[in-house]
Amino acid sequence: MKNTQVIMVKNDSEYSAREDLAGKTVAVQTGSSGENAVNGTEDFKNSLGNVISTDTYLNAIMELDNGTVDAVVLDEKVAET
């Protein structure tokens, strides 16, 4: 099974490409493929204002819902649920 990573933003967000997140805060789950994807994409990581690690995907999504972060990087299958 392919493990694709996606960037989740709020429905009313102005972000439509990862370049739009320059200087913004992104959440990832500690030890996840999303965290590996952010850390493995140096230009993207360096463009971000901050990367917050959470203990679960649910907590990362709650940070997005609360407006603490601008986006969450996570597995596509998790984002679909």
C-alpha positions as CSV (number, residue, x, y, z in Angstrom):
1,M,0.0,0.0,0.0
2,K,1.3,3.4,-0.9
3,N,1.7,5.8,2.0
4,T,1.0,9.2,0.5
5,Q,1.4,12.3,2.7
6,V,-1.0,15.2,2.4
7,I,-1.3,18.7,3.8
8,M,-4.6,19.3,5.6
9,V,-5.8,22.9,6.0
10,K,-9.2,24.3,7.1
11,N,-11.9,24.4,4.3
12,D,-11.9,28.2,4.3
13,S,-8.1,28.5,4.2
14,E,-6.4,30.6,1.6
15,Y,-3.6,28.0,1.3
16,S,-3.7,26.0,-2.0
17,A,0.0,25.0,-2.4
18,R,2.7,24.1,0.1
19,E,4.5,27.3,-1.0
20,D,1.6,29.2,0.6
21,L,2.7,27.9,4.0
22,A,6.0,29.7,4.0
23,G,6.5,31.3,7.4
24,K,3.4,29.4,8.8
25,T,3.1,26.8,11.6
26,V,2.6,23.2,10.7
27,A,1.8,20.2,13.0
28,V,2.9,16.6,12.6
29,Q,2.6,13.5,14.7
30,T,5.8,12.6,16.5
31,G,7.5,9.6,14.8
32,S,5.0,9.6,11.9
33,S,5.5,9.5,8.1
34,G,4.3,13.1,8.1
35,E,7.1,14.1,10.4
36,N,9.6,12.2,8.2
37,A,8.2,13.9,5.1
38,V,8.6,17.4,6.5
39,N,12.1,16.6,7.9
40,G,13.1,15.0,4.6
41,T,12.0,17.9,2.4
42,E,14.6,20.5,3.5
43,D,13.4,23.4,1.4
44,F,9.8,23.0,2.6
45,K,10.9,22.6,6.3
46,N,13.2,25.6,6.1
47,S,10.4,27.7,4.6
48,L,8.1,27.0,7.5
49,G,7.9,29.4,10.5
50,N,7.5,26.5,13.0
51,V,6.8,22.8,13.1
52,I,4.9,21.5,16.1
53,S,5.0,17.8,17.0
54,T,2.0,16.2,18.7
55,D,1.6,12.8,20.2
56,T,-1.4,11.8,18.0
57,Y,-2.9,12.8,14.7
58,L,-6.1,13.7,16.5
59,N,-4.1,16.3,18.6
60,A,-2.6,17.7,15.5
61,I,-6.0,18.1,13.9
62,M,-7.3,19.7,17.0
63,E,-4.5,22.2,16.9
64,L,-5.7,23.0,13.3
65,D,-9.3,23.3,14.4
66,N,-8.3,25.6,17.3
67,G,-6.2,27.8,15.0
68,T,-2.9,27.1,16.7
69,V,-1.4,25.8,13.5
70,D,-2.1,26.6,9.9
71,A,-1.8,23.0,8.5
72,V,-1.2,19.4,9.4
73,V,1.0,17.0,7.4
74,L,-0.4,13.4,7.7
75,D,-1.2,10.2,5.9
76,E,-3.7,10.5,3.1
77,K,-5.8,7.6,4.5
78,V,-6.0,9.3,8.0
79,A,-7.0,12.6,6.4
80,E,-9.8,10.9,4.5
81,T,-11.4,9.6,7.7
